[in-house]
Amino acid sequence: MQIYELTARFDRAKSFYGKAHIIETPQTITLQSYDTRILQYNKRTKKVKFLCRDSWAFSQTTNRHINEFLKQFTNEPTLSKAEILKRVGA
């Protein structure tokens, strides 16, 4: 398992200042925003699964982390906060 910071390649920020991390295994890539594991991408099935269903966890900054993750690691479209909350059922 590898853990490293999510870099800001597509976001307007220069950095996420250590608030977002990637946890990578041979099968999955997981986004951790602050101390919460938010979503996971399965490399084999190419599917994204939201791990957190609590609406309080989806701040504006976490939404930026999610969209950066989606752009860097998946073919999924970026999502608004409303779309994320609808998708997780929060």
All heavy atoms as an XYZ file, in Angstrom:
753
protein
N       0.844     -1.178      0.000
C       0.000      0.000      0.000
C       0.889      1.241      0.000
O       1.897      1.294      0.686
C      -0.883     -0.018      1.245
C      -1.664      1.253      1.405
S      -2.846      1.400      2.779
C      -2.433      0.202      3.940
N       0.486      2.224     -0.800
C       1.176      3.516     -0.861
C       0.218      4.601     -0.412
O      -0.964      4.592     -0.789
C       1.588      3.853     -2.282
C       2.789      3.163     -2.803
C       3.128      3.748     -4.169
O       2.319      3.710     -5.082
N       4.313      4.303     -4.290
N       0.720      5.559      0.366
C      -0.074      6.721      0.768
C       0.716      7.960      0.372
O       1.896      8.081      0.707
C      -0.353      6.724      2.282
C      -1.130      5.471      2.680
C      -1.119      7.985      2.675
C      -1.321      5.305      4.167
N       0.052      8.857     -0.361
C       0.720     10.079     -0.781
C      -0.306     11.200     -0.909
O      -1.507     10.963     -0.954
C       1.499      9.882     -2.083
C       0.720      9.247     -3.214
C       0.062     10.032     -4.158
C       0.642      7.866     -3.358
C      -0.643      9.453     -5.205
C      -0.057      7.280     -4.393
C      -0.698      8.085     -5.312
O      -1.402      7.517     -6.346
N       0.190     12.430     -0.940
C      -0.700     13.592     -1.045
C      -1.313     13.692     -2.433
O      -0.656     13.394     -3.428
C       0.069     14.887     -0.760
C       0.285     15.145      0.706
C       0.824     16.541      0.975
O       0.316     17.505      0.381
O       1.757     16.628      1.783
N      -2.565     14.119     -2.470
C      -3.216     14.441     -3.733
C      -2.655     15.774     -4.209
O      -2.698     16.770     -3.483
C      -4.735     14.544     -3.546
C      -5.541     14.947     -4.785
C      -5.476     13.866     -5.857
C      -6.987     15.218     -4.398
N      -2.091     15.789     -5.396
C      -1.551     17.028     -5.945
C      -2.651     17.780     -6.687
O      -3.593     17.177     -7.191
C      -0.389     16.747     -6.912
O      -0.862     15.886     -7.945
C       0.778     16.099     -6.199
N      -2.522     19.071     -6.741
C      -3.492     19.915     -7.443
C      -3.004     20.151     -8.865
O      -2.224     21.056     -9.116
C      -3.668     21.232     -6.694
N      -3.457     19.320     -9.783
C      -3.068     19.471    -11.190
C      -4.120     20.222    -11.992
O      -3.794     20.940    -12.919
C      -2.834     18.104    -11.825
C      -1.550     17.472    -11.391
C      -1.158     16.381    -12.344
N      -1.285     15.104    -11.654
C      -1.408     13.946    -12.262
N      -1.445     13.865    -13.564
N      -1.499     12.845    -11.567
N      -5.383     20.014    -11.675
C      -6.478     20.630    -12.429
C      -7.169     21.733    -11.644
O      -7.869     22.552    -12.216
C      -7.509     19.567    -12.833
C      -6.930     18.487    -13.706
C      -6.563     17.264    -13.178
C      -6.728     18.703    -15.061
C      -6.018     16.264    -13.976
C      -6.189     17.718    -15.868
C      -5.834     16.497    -15.324
N      -7.020     21.747    -10.343
C      -7.652     22.744     -9.481
C      -6.895     24.062     -9.566
O      -5.707     24.084     -9.881
C      -7.663     22.230     -8.039
C      -8.561     23.039     -7.138
O      -9.776     22.763     -7.126
O      -8.055     23.960     -6.464
N      -7.583     25.138     -9.238
C      -6.943     26.458     -9.285
C      -5.920     26.656     -8.168
O      -5.046     27.508     -8.264
C      -8.002     27.551     -9.235
C      -8.721     27.648     -7.909
C      -9.818     28.713     -7.931
N     -10.447     28.825     -6.650
C     -11.465     28.085     -6.230
N     -11.966     27.164     -7.028
N     -11.986     28.261     -5.028
N      -6.028     25.871     -7.102
C      -5.074     25.966     -5.993
C      -3.723     25.396     -6.406
O      -3.641     24.518     -7.268
C      -5.600     25.205     -4.787
N      -2.675     25.902     -5.788
C      -1.344     25.368     -6.057
C      -1.123     24.059     -5.310
O      -0.330     23.237     -5.727
C      -0.279     26.384     -5.639
C      -0.258     27.616     -6.499
C       0.830     28.559     -6.058
C       0.797     29.814     -6.910
N       1.809     30.778     -6.499
N      -1.827     23.901     -4.201
C      -1.660     22.722     -3.355
C      -2.916     22.529     -2.526
O      -3.702     23.462     -2.336
C      -0.457     22.941     -2.429
O      -0.407     21.952     -1.435
N      -3.105     21.313     -2.009
C      -4.179     21.052     -1.053
C      -3.635     21.047      0.374
O      -4.333     20.708      1.319
C      -4.879     19.731     -1.375
C      -5.658     19.777     -2.667
C      -5.419     18.852     -3.668
C      -6.619     20.750     -2.896
C      -6.135     18.881     -4.852
C      -7.328     20.794     -4.086
C      -7.085     19.853     -5.062
N      -2.378     21.411      0.533
C      -1.741     21.635      1.829
C      -1.897     20.468      2.793
O      -2.173     20.636      3.975
C      -2.256     22.938      2.450
C      -2.030     24.114      1.536
C      -3.062     24.623      0.757
C      -0.757     24.677      1.403
C      -2.851     25.682     -0.118
C      -0.533     25.738      0.533
C      -1.584     26.229     -0.226
O      -1.366     27.273     -1.089
N      -1.739     19.260      2.282
C      -1.763     18.076      3.121
C      -3.136     17.656      3.613
O      -3.250     16.804      4.484
N      -4.202     18.240      3.055
C      -5.563     17.930      3.504
C      -6.195     16.775      2.727
O      -7.248     16.291      3.120
C      -6.442     19.168      3.390
C      -5.998     20.286      4.296
C      -6.808     21.535      4.079
C      -6.257     22.662      4.921
N      -6.780     23.954      4.511
N      -5.567     16.352      1.628
C      -6.108     15.264      0.808
C      -5.000     14.267      0.504
O      -3.895     14.655      0.115
C      -6.696     15.803     -0.482
N      -5.315     12.986      0.690
C      -4.335     11.932      0.451
C      -4.925     10.831     -0.418
O      -6.132     10.619     -0.435
C      -3.856     11.334      1.778
C      -3.006     12.274      2.546
N      -3.535     13.196      3.424
C      -1.670     12.480      2.553
C      -2.559     13.916      3.951
N      -1.415     13.500      3.429
N      -4.040     10.151     -1.095
C      -4.386      8.993     -1.909
C      -3.830      7.765     -1.205
O      -2.662      7.753     -0.799
C      -3.774      9.106     -3.323
C      -4.282     10.350     -4.041
C      -4.024      7.833     -4.132
C      -5.777     10.414     -4.232
N      -4.672      6.750     -1.077
C      -4.254      5.467     -0.525
C      -4.404      4.464     -1.668
O      -5.515      4.188     -2.109
C      -5.118      5.064      0.676
C      -5.053      6.162      1.746
C      -4.682      3.705      1.227
C      -6.156      6.092      2.767
N      -3.271      3.977     -2.144
C      -3.295      3.120     -3.329
C      -2.833      1.709     -2.993
O      -1.811      1.516     -2.347
C      -2.413      3.729     -4.422
C      -2.568      3.051     -5.748
C      -1.961      3.833     -6.896
O      -1.482      4.966     -6.698
O      -1.986      3.292     -8.011
N      -3.640      0.756     -3.432
C      -3.297     -0.663     -3.328
C      -3.265     -1.214     -4.753
O      -3.655     -0.510     -5.690
C      -4.344     -1.436     -2.497
O      -5.566     -1.499     -3.227
C      -4.562     -0.814     -1.132
N      -2.870     -2.458     -4.944
C      -2.897     -3.010     -6.300
C      -4.300     -3.023     -6.928
O      -4.430     -2.946     -8.141
C      -2.362     -4.439     -6.115
C      -1.484     -4.345     -4.921
C      -2.169     -3.360     -4.009
N      -5.351     -3.077     -6.098
C      -6.713     -3.151     -6.623
C      -7.470     -1.822     -6.622
O      -8.371     -1.635     -7.432
C      -7.553     -4.144     -5.794
C      -7.056     -5.563     -5.806
C      -5.952     -5.795     -4.768
O      -5.789     -5.050     -3.820
N      -5.167     -6.833     -4.982
N      -7.136     -0.915     -5.695
C      -7.952      0.290     -5.520
C      -7.121      1.553     -5.338
O      -5.950      1.497     -4.972
C      -8.882      0.159     -4.291
O      -8.071      0.041     -3.118
C      -9.831     -1.007     -4.416
N      -7.795      2.679     -5.572
C      -7.252      3.999     -5.260
C      -8.327      4.692     -4.424
O      -9.474      4.829     -4.859
C      -6.965      4.823     -6.520
C      -6.037      4.063     -7.460
C      -6.361      6.179     -6.149
C      -5.892      4.716     -8.831
N      -7.970      5.114     -3.212
C      -8.926      5.711     -2.280
C      -8.546      7.157     -2.005
O      -7.373      7.462     -1.807
C      -8.952      4.917     -0.959
O      -9.261      3.553     -1.252
C      -9.980      5.482      0.009
N      -9.553      8.029     -1.988
C      -9.354      9.425     -1.628
C      -9.696      9.613     -0.162
O     -10.791      9.244      0.284
C     -10.259     10.338     -2.464
C     -10.319     11.801     -2.005
C      -8.966     12.496     -2.196
C     -11.414     12.548     -2.735
N      -8.749     10.188      0.580
C      -9.007     10.585      1.962
C      -8.913     12.097      2.023
O      -7.880     12.676      1.694
C      -7.995      9.952      2.917
C      -8.236     10.337      4.357
C      -7.351      9.570      5.312
O      -7.257      8.360      5.219
N      -6.698     10.278      6.205
N     -10.000     12.731      2.416
C     -10.047     14.180      2.570
C     -10.112     14.467      4.061
O     -11.013     13.966      4.754
C     -11.278     14.744      1.854
O     -11.348     16.142      1.996
N      -9.146     15.252      4.539
C      -8.970     15.453      5.975
C      -8.769     14.067      6.600
O      -7.866     13.361      6.197
C     -10.139     16.240      6.573
C     -10.236     17.646      5.994
C     -11.063     17.916      4.917
C      -9.458     18.673      6.506
C     -11.139     19.196      4.374
C      -9.524     19.961      5.966
C     -10.363     20.207      4.898
O     -10.434     21.468      4.358
N      -9.604     13.631      7.522
C      -9.430     12.320      8.163
C     -10.475     11.308      7.712
O     -10.620     10.254      8.331
C      -9.498     12.469      9.688
C      -8.324     13.251     10.245
O      -7.214     13.109      9.699
O      -8.513     14.008     11.215
N     -11.210     11.614      6.646
C     -12.314     10.767      6.215
C     -12.032     10.164      4.845
O     -11.708     10.888      3.900
C     -13.627     11.583      6.159
O     -13.833     12.198      7.436
C     -14.812     10.707      5.821
N     -12.187      8.858      4.747
C     -12.084      8.204      3.436
C     -13.394      8.452      2.699
O     -14.457      8.029      3.141
C     -11.796      6.714      3.602
C     -10.401      6.510      4.148
C     -10.016      5.088      4.253
N      -8.687      5.029      4.870
C      -7.939      3.959      4.885
N      -8.358      2.843      4.321
N      -6.764      3.979      5.456
N     -13.292      9.146      1.567
C     -14.466      9.656      0.865
C     -14.933      8.734     -0.250
O     -16.109      8.422     -0.353
C     -14.182     11.061      0.298
C     -13.846     12.041      1.438
C     -15.345     11.563     -0.534
C     -14.986     12.336      2.384
N     -14.023      8.363     -1.127
C     -14.421      7.495     -2.238
C     -13.278      6.596     -2.654
O     -12.128      6.823     -2.314
C     -14.975      8.280     -3.413
C     -14.121      9.340     -4.101
C     -13.279      8.720     -5.181
C     -15.027     10.369     -4.706
N     -13.660      5.558     -3.406
C     -12.686      4.556     -3.826
C     -12.929      4.193     -5.286
O     -14.075      4.029     -5.706
C     -12.839      3.317     -2.951
C     -11.776      2.277     -3.155
C     -11.914      1.195     -2.106
O     -12.847      0.403     -2.171
N     -11.019      1.202     -1.135
N     -11.848      4.085     -6.020
C     -11.890      3.691     -7.425
C     -11.313      2.284     -7.537
O     -10.195      2.027     -7.087
C     -11.078      4.669     -8.269
C     -10.976      4.305     -9.720
C     -12.078      4.393    -10.556
C      -9.773      3.883    -10.259
C     -11.988      4.071    -11.903
C      -9.662      3.562    -11.602
C     -10.778      3.654    -12.414
O     -10.675      3.326    -13.742
N     -12.076      1.374     -8.117
C     -11.623      0.009     -8.332
C     -10.926     -0.053     -9.691
O     -11.547      0.204    -10.718
C     -12.813     -0.961     -8.280
C     -12.384     -2.395     -8.375
O     -11.715     -2.802     -9.320
N     -12.783     -3.179     -7.385
N      -9.651     -0.373     -9.693
C      -8.865     -0.379    -10.931
C      -9.340     -1.447    -11.919
O      -9.266     -1.253    -13.122
C      -7.388     -0.612    -10.612
C      -6.735      0.502     -9.833
C      -5.298      0.105     -9.507
C      -4.609      1.106     -8.636
N      -3.233      0.663     -8.304
N      -9.814     -2.563    -11.408
C     -10.253     -3.657    -12.286
C     -11.606     -3.365    -12.913
O     -11.766     -3.456    -14.126
C     -10.300     -4.966    -11.502
C     -10.625     -6.180    -12.352
C     -10.658     -7.467    -11.550
N     -11.572     -7.447    -10.424
C     -12.900     -7.604    -10.515
N     -13.464     -7.786    -11.670
N     -13.647     -7.581     -9.435
N     -12.584     -2.974    -12.095
C     -13.938     -2.740    -12.614
C     -14.122     -1.329    -13.164
O     -15.094     -1.050    -13.844
C     -14.996     -2.977    -11.523
O     -14.809     -2.009    -10.475
C     -14.918     -4.392    -10.983
N     -13.196     -0.421    -12.793
C     -13.240      0.979    -13.209
C     -14.495      1.696    -12.674
O     -15.034      2.588    -13.300
C     -13.133      1.110    -14.722
C     -11.888      0.438    -15.273
C     -11.420      1.049    -16.541
C     -10.213      0.411    -17.139
N      -9.150     -0.011    -16.303
N     -14.913      1.291    -11.476
C     -16.091      1.895    -10.848
C     -15.683      2.707     -9.629
O     -14.747      2.358     -8.923
C     -17.075      0.815    -10.430
C     -17.570      0.024    -11.616
C     -18.975     -0.375    -11.451
C     -19.344     -1.177    -12.692
N     -20.613     -1.018    -13.140
N     -16.421      3.797     -9.416
C     -16.213      4.661     -8.260
C     -17.288      4.351     -7.234
O     -18.467      4.257     -7.564
C     -16.285      6.150     -8.666
C     -16.261      7.046     -7.450
C     -15.155      6.497     -9.613
N     -16.854      4.218     -5.986
C     -17.778      3.922     -4.889
C     -17.553      4.957     -3.790
O     -16.423      5.147     -3.337
C     -17.499      2.524     -4.370
C     -18.268      2.130     -3.148
C     -17.911      0.685     -2.787
C     -17.964      0.461     -1.320
N     -17.554     -0.881     -0.940
N     -18.622      5.644     -3.385
C     -18.522      6.585     -2.279
C     -18.538      5.806     -0.977
O     -19.411      4.970     -0.752
C     -19.643      7.618     -2.333
C     -19.360      8.736     -3.291
C     -19.663      8.598     -4.631
C     -18.756      9.898     -2.871
C     -19.381      9.613     -5.534
C     -18.466     10.924     -3.759
C     -18.783     10.777     -5.093
N     -17.567      6.070     -0.122
C     -17.436      5.355      1.139
C     -18.130      6.078      2.280
O     -18.521      5.454      3.260
C     -15.950      5.183      1.485
C     -15.104      4.480      0.430
C     -13.641      4.515      0.829
C     -15.583      3.054      0.234
N     -18.269      7.373      2.168
C     -18.862      8.192      3.223
C     -20.241      8.649      2.777
O     -20.399      9.148      1.670
C     -17.964      9.394      3.513
S     -18.604     10.441      4.814
N     -21.219      8.501      3.633
C     -22.584      8.890      3.310
C     -23.075     10.059      4.172
O     -24.233     10.418      4.131
C     -23.519      7.707      3.475
C     -23.101      6.526      2.631
C     -24.275      5.856      1.986
N     -23.911      4.753      1.123
C     -23.529      4.874     -0.134
N     -23.407      6.044     -0.667
N     -23.243      3.821     -0.860
N     -22.195     10.641      4.965
C     -22.572     11.742      5.852
C     -22.431     13.075      5.142
O     -21.344     13.441      4.710
C     -21.700     11.737      7.106
C     -21.867     10.468      7.921
O     -23.015     10.004      8.026
O     -20.859      9.955      8.433
N     -23.516     13.826      5.054
C     -23.485     15.095      4.325
C     -22.500     16.089      4.934
O     -21.930     16.908      4.225
C     -24.885     15.706      4.251
O     -25.382     15.966      5.540
N     -22.258     16.020      6.242
C     -21.331     16.949      6.890
C     -19.910     16.790      6.351
O     -19.104     17.709      6.444
C     -21.338     16.766      8.406
C     -20.977     15.374      8.844
C     -21.849     14.377      9.186
C     -19.674     14.802      8.960
N     -21.169     13.225      9.503
C     -19.839     13.452      9.377
C     -18.391     15.270      8.746
C     -18.757     12.597      9.582
C     -17.319     14.407      8.954
C     -17.509     13.088      9.371
N     -19.585     15.647      5.784
C     -18.224     15.387      5.304
C     -17.923     16.055      3.969
O     -16.772     16.126      3.562
C     -17.994     13.881      5.186
N     -18.951     16.560      3.289
C     -18.755     17.082      1.934
C     -18.711     18.608      1.927
O     -19.618     19.276      1.458
C     -19.836     16.527      1.005
C     -19.740     15.038      0.842
C     -20.533     14.189      1.590
C     -18.810     14.489     -0.024
C     -20.420     12.815      1.464
C     -18.691     13.112     -0.159
C     -19.495     12.286      0.593
N     -17.607     19.141      2.434
C     -17.396     20.591      2.430
C     -17.025     21.043      1.020
O     -16.781     20.217      0.130
C     -16.264     20.953      3.393
O     -15.032     20.441      2.889
N     -16.933     22.333      0.827
C     -16.521     22.874     -0.465
C     -15.113     22.378     -0.810
O     -14.836     22.022     -1.956
C     -16.560     24.397     -0.439
C     -16.192     25.034     -1.758
C     -16.296     26.545     -1.718
O     -16.595     27.137     -0.696
N     -16.047     27.178     -2.837
N     -14.241     22.332      0.181
C     -12.874     21.867     -0.066
C     -12.854     20.385     -0.412
O     -12.151     19.964     -1.340
C     -11.981     22.138      1.163
O     -12.057     23.536      1.470
C     -10.540     21.754      0.902
N     -13.629     19.589      0.299
C     -13.703     18.157     -0.016
C     -14.251     17.951     -1.417
O     -13.781     17.073     -2.147
C     -14.544     17.409      1.038
O     -13.861     17.503      2.294
C     -14.720     15.942      0.673
N     -15.211     18.771     -1.823
C     -15.741     18.686     -3.190
C     -14.628     18.950     -4.207
O     -14.545     18.266     -5.237
C     -16.891     19.672     -3.366
C     -17.618     19.481     -4.673
O     -17.890     18.366     -5.073
N     -17.921     20.581     -5.339
N     -13.746     19.881     -3.919
C     -12.612     20.139     -4.813
C     -11.666     18.940     -4.838
O     -11.144     18.576     -5.894
C     -11.890     21.412     -4.376
C     -12.747     22.647     -4.666
C     -12.187     23.933     -4.135
N     -10.827     24.146     -4.570
C      -9.961     24.901     -3.902
N     -10.314     25.498     -2.786
N      -8.755     25.071     -4.366
N     -11.447     18.308     -3.684
C     -10.617     17.099     -3.633
C     -11.238     15.991     -4.484
O     -10.540     15.310     -5.236
C     -10.467     16.591     -2.196
C      -9.793     17.544     -1.264
N      -9.876     17.416      0.106
C      -9.023     18.639     -1.488
C      -9.178     18.388      0.681
N      -8.664     19.145     -0.267
N     -12.553     15.824     -4.357
C     -13.257     14.789     -5.118
C     -13.090     15.023     -6.612
O     -12.760     14.112     -7.370
C     -14.757     14.753     -4.740
C     -14.930     14.218     -3.318
C     -15.558     13.924     -5.742
C     -16.321     14.417     -2.742
N     -13.320     16.244     -7.061
C     -13.229     16.529     -8.494
C     -11.806     16.404     -9.020
O     -11.601     15.934    -10.140
C     -13.853     17.885     -8.804
C     -15.363     17.802     -8.776
O     -15.950     16.850     -9.284
N     -16.004     18.771     -8.159
N     -10.832     16.755     -8.219
C      -9.435     16.556     -8.615
C      -9.149     15.061     -8.745
O      -8.531     14.619     -9.720
C      -8.488     17.186     -7.588
C      -7.029     17.107     -7.959
C      -6.644     17.979     -9.144
O      -7.243     19.054     -9.343
O      -5.719     17.570     -9.889
N      -9.609     14.275     -7.798
C      -9.447     12.823     -7.841
C     -10.105     12.245     -9.090
O      -9.502     11.440     -9.797
C     -10.071     12.217     -6.574
C      -9.994     10.717     -6.506
C      -8.933     10.090     -5.888
C     -10.998      9.931     -7.045
C      -8.860      8.702     -5.809
C     -10.951      8.543     -6.977
C      -9.872      7.935     -6.358
N     -11.343     12.654     -9.365
C     -12.061     12.136    -10.540
C     -11.312     12.452    -11.832
O     -11.208     11.613    -12.715
C     -13.484     12.696    -10.587
C     -14.425     12.223     -9.476
C     -15.746     12.974     -9.551
C     -14.637     10.721     -9.520
N     -10.779     13.664    -11.938
C     -10.048     14.051    -13.150
C      -8.733     13.288    -13.298
O      -8.350     12.918    -14.404
C      -9.768     15.556    -13.143
C     -10.980     16.392    -13.443
C     -10.615     17.866    -13.436
C     -11.820     18.728    -13.715
N     -11.466     20.158    -13.674
N      -8.046     13.064    -12.193
C      -6.732     12.421    -12.267
C      -6.793     10.903    -12.437
O      -5.953     10.334    -13.120
C      -5.913     12.736    -11.007
C      -5.362     14.124    -10.971
C      -4.365     14.311     -9.840
O      -3.625     13.398     -9.488
N      -4.346     15.503     -9.271
N      -7.779     10.269    -11.811
C      -7.734      8.808    -11.731
C      -8.863      8.078    -12.453
O      -8.795      6.859    -12.605
C      -7.725      8.362    -10.260
C      -6.528      8.842     -9.507
C      -6.622      9.918     -8.640
C      -5.286      8.246     -9.670
C      -5.514     10.379     -7.936
C      -4.177      8.691     -8.979
C      -4.292      9.763     -8.116
N      -9.905      8.776    -12.870
C     -11.056      8.084    -13.459
C     -11.498      8.775    -14.749
O     -10.991      9.831    -15.099
C     -12.263      8.078    -12.487
O     -12.889      9.363    -12.482
C     -11.862      7.699    -11.083
N     -12.476      8.184    -15.393
C     -13.122      8.806    -16.549
C     -14.478      9.400    -16.159
O     -15.264      9.754    -17.021
C     -13.319      7.772    -17.661
C     -12.005      7.386    -18.297
O     -11.120      8.217    -18.439
N     -11.864      6.138    -18.660
N     -14.741      9.479    -14.872
C     -16.004     10.019    -14.365
C     -16.028     11.543    -14.549
O     -14.994     12.201    -14.446
C     -16.145      9.711    -12.870
C     -16.246      8.253    -12.548
C     -17.666      7.752    -12.558
O     -18.587      8.516    -12.255
O     -17.841      6.565    -12.884
N     -17.212     12.104    -14.776
C     -17.313     13.566    -14.866
C     -17.193     14.198    -13.479
O     -17.438     13.534    -12.471
C     -18.712     13.787    -15.436
C     -19.478     12.582    -15.003
C     -18.488     11.445    -14.984
N     -16.818     15.465    -13.438
C     -16.785     16.171    -12.164
C     -18.217     16.369    -11.680
O     -19.166     16.341    -12.465
C     -16.065     17.531    -12.289
O     -16.726     18.317    -13.268
C     -14.603     17.339    -12.675
N     -18.355     16.573    -10.371
C     -19.679     16.641     -9.755
C     -19.829     17.879     -8.891
O     -18.885     18.278     -8.206
C     -19.898     15.401     -8.871
C     -19.784     14.033     -9.537
C     -19.720     12.944     -8.480
C     -20.952     13.818    -10.475
N     -21.025     18.454     -8.886
C     -21.319     19.541     -7.960
C     -21.612     18.930     -6.600
O     -21.830     17.714     -6.469
C     -22.538     20.329     -8.431
O     -23.704     19.527     -8.324
N     -21.671     19.752     -5.559
C     -21.989     19.245     -4.227
C     -23.367     18.589     -4.228
O     -23.547     17.514     -3.650
C     -21.918     20.355     -3.187
C     -22.177     19.841     -1.789
C     -21.934     20.879     -0.732
C     -22.178     20.276      0.640
N     -21.817     21.173      1.704
N     -24.337     19.190     -4.891
C     -25.688     18.621     -4.954
C     -25.673     17.247     -5.628
O     -26.339     16.319     -5.177
C     -26.628     19.567     -5.683
N     -24.888     17.116     -6.700
C     -24.783     15.831     -7.393
C     -24.119     14.774     -6.517
O     -24.528     13.612     -6.508
C     -24.001     15.990     -8.695
C     -24.736     16.788     -9.748
C     -23.863     17.177    -10.924
O     -22.662     17.464    -10.729
O     -24.395     17.200    -12.050
N     -23.114     15.190     -5.759
C     -22.436     14.260     -4.854
C     -23.404     13.785     -3.784
O     -23.530     12.586     -3.533
C     -21.198     14.918     -4.218
C     -20.095     15.126     -5.260
C     -20.676     14.080     -3.047
C     -18.965     16.010     -4.815
N     -24.115     14.711     -3.151
C     -25.045     14.339     -2.085
C     -26.160     13.441     -2.608
O     -26.581     12.502     -1.932
C     -25.608     15.585     -1.413
C     -24.580     16.413     -0.622
C     -25.216     17.677     -0.081
C     -23.949     15.583      0.491
N     -26.619     13.695     -3.824
C     -27.642     12.838     -4.418
C     -27.081     11.437     -4.651
O     -27.743     10.435     -4.386
C     -28.138     13.456     -5.736
C     -29.239     12.662     -6.398
C     -29.709     13.350     -7.652
C     -30.781     12.520     -8.330
N     -31.205     13.110     -9.604
N     -25.856     11.377     -5.129
C     -25.230     10.097     -5.457
C     -24.971      9.251     -4.207
O     -25.107      8.031     -4.235
C     -23.928     10.353     -6.201
C     -23.398      9.150     -6.895
C     -22.451      9.546     -7.984
N     -21.683      8.388     -8.382
C     -20.735      8.394     -9.262
N     -20.412      9.513     -9.867
N     -20.079      7.314     -9.552
N     -24.608      9.904     -3.101
C     -24.335      9.151     -1.867
C     -25.603      8.912     -1.055
O     -25.575      8.167     -0.083
C     -23.264      9.819     -0.989
C     -21.959      9.952     -1.730
C     -23.713     11.139     -0.432
N     -26.697      9.546     -1.433
C     -27.949      9.359     -0.708
C     -27.987     10.089      0.619
O     -28.696      9.683      1.536
N     -27.233     11.169      0.748
C     -27.199     11.924      2.017
C     -28.323     12.940      2.057
O     -28.872     13.357      1.099
C     -25.857     12.616      2.168
